[in-house]
Amino acid sequence: MSQLIDLDQRYVWHPFTQAKTAGLPIPIVSAEGALLQAEDGKTYIDANSSWWVNTHGHGEEHISQAIKDQLDQLGHVIFAGVTHPKAVELASRISALLPGTLNRSFFSDDGSTAVEVALKMSLQYWFNQDQKKHRILAMDGAYHGDTFGAMSVGQRSYFNKPFEHLFFQVDYMGFPSKENEAPCLTEAEAYFKSGEFAALIVEPIVQGSAGMRMYRPQFLDQLMILARKYDVLIIFDEIMTGWGRTGRLFAMNYLQDHPDIVCLSKGLTGGVLPLGLTVASDFIYDAFWSDEKEKALLHGHSFTGNALACAAACANLDLIEDPAFFEEIERIATAHYAFVQHLKEHEAIAHIRQTGTILAIEVRQQEESSYFSGIRDVIYEHFLNDGILLRPLGNVLFVNPPYCIKDEELAQIYASTKRLLDRLLTDDRLQ
Ligand SMILES: Cc1ncc(COP(=O)(O)O)c(C=O)c1O
């Protein structure tokens, strides 16, 4: 065991990990493009973009340089009563990218905090106007983060069982698979009719942690029409779907309408530094604008508006303006599509789906799909042995790589996937 692993095992507590049964962590010492370099000289393709954050690849020069330059100027400064150039540049450029009047950026640290802020904004929006709208509608299977508010609006499961008694009450509509769309709309309308709903929160068109579950933009168009009819605020959690993942810059770009509040993180800094943004429409900001101090959004974090993270995010915005950005996304989407056509009849597959750069394959198994399904470890180990870091969600394996991934690296992932599926055909767990 290397000294690094030895110390890790003594002193580190890893996320989402049962240390007793998990294997040793892979010691990664450097990374470039889509490749991670381990301490022992092995390389791994980062097939899931390091928890879906890394869009332009590791060690992207323009982002690295922007962070270094910023560090020479200003690392971090309090953001209440103070402002700084990179935060202002980021907020104004984000506003220009987003539709409607999504013009007000509130800064936080990550995806979960961006969601917390969105929930507080929407609840206080009504509170500030003396309106008794306090309920929230979320979707079955949702994942919005691991802080308490974010957990409250997420799927209740063994992930959050120990805390469930402390969550605030949230209502859930069903997941709108194609055959289930009409009942879902009826269900949502019945909730909205009560007049008590402050907000609807969704992961637009792809639910990430639920297993990259995809649903039709046309459904969301209909749902948003209902929300508008009953005066319910619409929150989009684009933390996973943002920054080109779905083939367009944001999932909202597939829709006829746009949300009132959007949460951004992950690829916001190209996946290099933690940063969350909750962007609100002007009318929401206006409901906090008052002579009464308590009508302000009394929320903040020590690292709100961190200048290094803002500089990285501005550099990300430069990169997405380059036509090469969407060319790379299109290249990956096209390759995924061809692979789906090639694989779709494979008997080890229960379901295969794709949206943009996200390819998801649900492996057929006897037990019900679950994060802890035994097949998950088989899949994970298989890819590791093939030099690919791919963390399945239970029996769902998915590929959402950095956009700089080379054709040969993608081909390597596809070939390994095919080998795995062929191997699983003879695995007892499928019989
Ligand atoms: C849709 C969505 N929302 C929120 C989060 C939480 O983000 P973070 O892990 O940065 O707190 C995630 C993380 O995977 C996510 O996929």
PDBQT file of the ligand as one rigid body, heavy atoms in Angstrom, charges set to zero:
ROOT
HETATM    1  C1  LIG A 501     -29.447  17.867 -10.345  1.00  0.00    +0.000 C 
HETATM    2  C2  LIG A 501     -28.540  18.083  -9.172  1.00  0.00    +0.000 A 
HETATM    3  N1  LIG A 501     -28.853  19.004  -8.261  1.00  0.00    +0.000 NA
HETATM    4  C3  LIG A 501     -28.075  19.235  -7.189  1.00  0.00    +0.000 A 
HETATM    5  C4  LIG A 501     -26.916  18.532  -6.995  1.00  0.00    +0.000 A 
HETATM    6  C5  LIG A 501     -26.066  18.791  -5.790  1.00  0.00    +0.000 C 
HETATM    7  O1  LIG A 501     -24.893  19.429  -6.170  1.00  0.00    +0.000 OA
HETATM    8  P1  LIG A 501     -23.618  19.386  -5.194  1.00  0.00    +0.000 P 
HETATM    9  O2  LIG A 501     -23.182  17.957  -5.146  1.00  0.00    +0.000 OA
HETATM   10  O3  LIG A 501     -22.620  20.271  -5.878  1.00  0.00    +0.000 OA
HETATM   11  O4  LIG A 501     -24.052  19.904  -3.879  1.00  0.00    +0.000 OA
HETATM   12  C6  LIG A 501     -26.547  17.553  -7.924  1.00  0.00    +0.000 A 
HETATM   13  C7  LIG A 501     -25.339  16.764  -7.723  1.00  0.00    +0.000 C 
HETATM   14  O5  LIG A 501     -25.099  15.757  -8.347  1.00  0.00    +0.000 OA
HETATM   15  C8  LIG A 501     -27.384  17.323  -9.038  1.00  0.00    +0.000 A 
HETATM   16  O6  LIG A 501     -27.104  16.386  -9.940  1.00  0.00    +0.000 OA
ENDROOT
TORSDOF 0
